[in-house]
């Protein structure tokens, strides 16, 4: 037979076990109700929000970096594009026509070489410079009112000027002549290309030996040929083609 104390102990153990099971059951029931009621969502939502916030922060940082970089690169690209367009436009622009050159608009430039470093005076008594012809082929014709061959060939230089003036500049210089006589000769022969007066020794500097003298000058100011004697239109054109590649 079981002793009275053993029976009491067994009864207490069954009571404790029942209470424990009851507590576990209540805990399980409460947890189930809590989860079914959405009690776990805030934590999950917070975690998702944190992840979204982190991802959003990274995206914002990337966007900020892009915004701080892209405008400069965009501006740079725009500048490069504009510079390329400007350069292409400048490269595509043709040089000014030789018959548009006005030597009066230029000053003597000693830094240039050859003919381009010299100057003269127009028949209007205005200072002019050969510097204006830099980059353009040039034919200089020395004439005088008292020189019959000079007066004879001047209309042919006018014809050449009318047909090739955009490619080759023509300049007439009166040498050893009076200003008023040179002006009258130019008007009488119908000359429209620029004309001037050799007040110094340009005739000698250009290598002249007799009247008339015609000098062919390169776009760089180098004297290519000095011819003393009358020239016809064919002669002028042939020499221009030879020296300037027309």
C-alpha positions in Angstrom: 0.0 0.0 0.0 1.1 3.5 -0.8 2.0 5.7 2.2 0.0 8.8 2.9 3.0 11.1 2.2 3.5 9.4 -1.2 -0.1 9.9 -2.2 0.1 13.6 -1.3 3.3 14.0 -3.4 1.8 12.4 -6.4 -1.3 14.6 -6.1 0.8 17.7 -5.9 2.8 16.6 -9.0 -0.4 16.1 -11.0 -1.5 19.6 -9.9 1.7 21.2 -11.0 1.7 19.4 -14.3 -1.9 20.4 -15.0 -1.1 24.0 -14.1 2.0 24.0 -16.4 0.0 22.5 -19.2 -2.7 25.2 -18.6 -0.1 28.0 -18.7 1.4 26.6 -21.9 -2.0 26.3 -23.4 -2.8 29.9 -22.5 0.5 31.1 -23.9 -0.1 29.2 -27.2 -3.6 30.5 -27.4 -2.4 34.1 -26.8 0.4 33.8 -29.3 -2.1 32.5 -31.9 -4.6 35.2 -31.3 -1.8 37.8 -31.4 -0.5 36.6 -34.8 -4.0 36.2 -36.2 -4.8 39.8 -35.1 -1.7 41.1 -37.0 0.5 41.7 -34.0 3.6 40.6 -35.9 3.0 42.9 -38.9 4.5 46.1 -37.4 7.8 44.4 -36.9 7.7 43.0 -40.4 6.5 46.3 -41.8 9.3 48.2 -39.9 11.8 45.8 -41.4 10.5 46.4 -44.9 10.4 50.1 -44.3 14.0 50.1 -43.1 15.0 48.1 -46.2 13.1 50.5 -48.4 14.6 53.4 -46.6 18.1 52.1 -47.1 17.4 51.3 -50.7 15.8 54.7 -51.1 18.8 56.4 -49.5 21.1 54.6 -51.9 19.0 55.6 -54.8 18.8 59.2 -53.5 22.6 59.2 -53.1 23.0 57.9 -56.6 20.6 60.5 -57.9 22.4 63.2 -56.0 25.8 62.1 -57.4 24.3 61.9 -60.9 22.8 65.3 -60.5 26.1 66.8 -59.3 28.0 65.1 -62.1 25.7 65.0 -65.0 25.1 68.8 -65.4 28.8 69.4 -65.7 29.2 66.5 -68.1 26.1 67.6 -69.9 27.4 71.2 -70.1 30.7 69.9 -71.1 29.1 67.8 -73.8 27.1 70.7 -74.9 30.2 72.9 -74.9 32.1 70.3 -76.9 29.2 70.0 -79.3 29.0 73.8 -79.7 32.8 74.0 -80.1 32.7 71.3 -82.7 29.9 73.0 -84.6 31.7 76.4 -84.4 35.0 74.8 -85.5 33.2 73.0 -88.4 31.4 76.2 -89.3 34.7 78.1 -89.3 36.4 75.5 -91.3 33.6 75.4 -93.8 33.6 79.2 -94.2 35.4 80.2 -97.4 38.1 82.8 -97.2 37.2 86.4 -98.2 37.3 87.0 -101.9 40.4 88.8 -103.1 38.4 91.5 -104.8 36.8 92.4 -101.4 40.2 93.3 -99.9 40.7 97.0 -99.2 44.4 97.7 -98.4 43.3 101.0 -96.7 41.8 99.0 -93.9 45.2 97.6 -92.9 48.3 99.1 -91.3 51.9 98.3 -92.2 53.0 95.2 -90.3 56.8 94.9 -90.0 56.3 91.4 -88.4 55.2 90.0 -91.7 57.7 89.0 -94.3 58.4 90.0 -97.9 55.9 92.1 -99.8 53.4 92.0 -96.9 55.6 94.1 -94.7 55.5 97.1 -97.1 53.1 99.9 -97.7 52.0 102.4 -100.3 49.6 105.4 -100.8 46.4 105.2 -102.7 45.5 107.6 -105.5 43.1 109.1 -102.9 46.3 109.8 -100.9 45.3 107.4 -98.1 47.9 105.2 -96.4 47.5 101.5 -97.3 49.4 98.3 -96.6 50.2 95.1 -98.5 49.4 93.3 -95.2 45.8 93.2 -96.3 46.7 90.9 -99.1 48.1 88.2 -96.8 46.7 84.8 -97.8 45.6 86.0 -101.2 47.5 85.8 -104.5 48.4 89.3 -105.8 49.4 90.8 -109.1 51.1 94.2 -108.9 51.2 96.2 -112.1 53.5 99.3 -112.2 52.4 101.8 -114.7 52.8 105.5 -115.7 50.7 107.9 -117.7 53.6 108.6 -120.1 54.2 104.9 -120.8 52.4 103.7 -123.9 52.7 100.0 -123.2 51.4 100.6 -119.7 48.3 102.4 -121.0 47.8 99.7 -123.6 47.8 96.7 -121.2 45.7 98.3 -118.4 42.3 97.2 -120.0 43.5 93.6 -120.1 44.3 93.8 -116.3 40.8 95.1 -115.9 39.3 92.2 -117.8 41.4 89.7 -115.8 40.2 91.4 -112.6 36.6 91.1 -113.7 36.9 87.3 -114.3 39.4 86.2 -111.7 39.2 89.0 -109.0 37.7 86.7 -106.4 40.7 84.4 -106.7 43.6 86.9 -107.4 43.9 90.5 -106.3 45.2 93.1 -108.7 46.9 96.3 -107.7 48.1 99.1 -110.0 50.9 101.4 -108.8 51.9 104.5 -110.6 55.7 104.9 -110.6 57.7 108.0 -111.6 54.4 109.8 -112.4 52.5 112.8 -111.1 49.4 112.0 -109.0 47.0 114.0 -111.1 48.3 112.3 -114.3 47.9 108.8 -112.8 44.4 109.6 -111.7 43.4 110.7 -115.2 45.0 107.6 -116.7 43.1 105.3 -114.4 39.8 107.0 -115.2 40.5 107.1 -118.9 41.3 103.4 -119.1 38.2 102.4 -117.1 40.3 100.7 -114.3 38.2 99.7 -111.2 40.8 97.5 -109.3 42.7 99.2 -106.5 45.4 101.7 -107.5 48.1 103.6 -105.7 51.2 105.7 -106.0 54.8 104.5 -105.6 56.2 107.4 -103.6 59.3 105.5 -102.6 61.3 102.7 -104.2 58.7 99.9 -104.5 59.5 99.6 -108.2 63.1 98.8 -107.3 62.2 96.6 -104.3 60.0 94.5 -106.5 62.8 94.0 -109.0 61.5 96.3 -111.8 63.8 97.0 -114.7 61.6 99.0 -117.1 58.0 100.2 -117.7 55.6 98.5 -117.5 56.6 95.9 -114.8 54.2 93.3 -113.4 55.0 91.3 -110.3 53.3 88.1 -109.2 53.2 87.7 -105.4 52.3 84.5 -103.5 49.7 84.5 -100.7 52.7 84.4 -98.3 54.2 87.6 -99.7 56.9 86.0 -101.7 57.7 87.4 -105.2 57.3 84.6 -107.7 58.0 86.5 -110.9 58.9 90.0 -112.0 58.2 90.7 -115.6 59.1 93.9 -117.4 57.3 94.5 -120.6 53.7 94.5 -122.0 51.4 91.6 -121.1 48.2 90.6 -122.9 45.1 89.0 -121.2 46.3 85.6 -122.3 49.8 86.3 -120.8 48.3 87.4 -117.5 46.0 84.4 -117.3 48.7 81.9 -118.2 51.1 83.3 -115.6 48.4 83.4 -113.0 47.5 79.7 -113.7 51.2 78.8 -113.4 51.9 80.7 -110.2 48.6 80.4 -108.4 47.1 77.2 -109.8 43.9 78.7 -111.0 
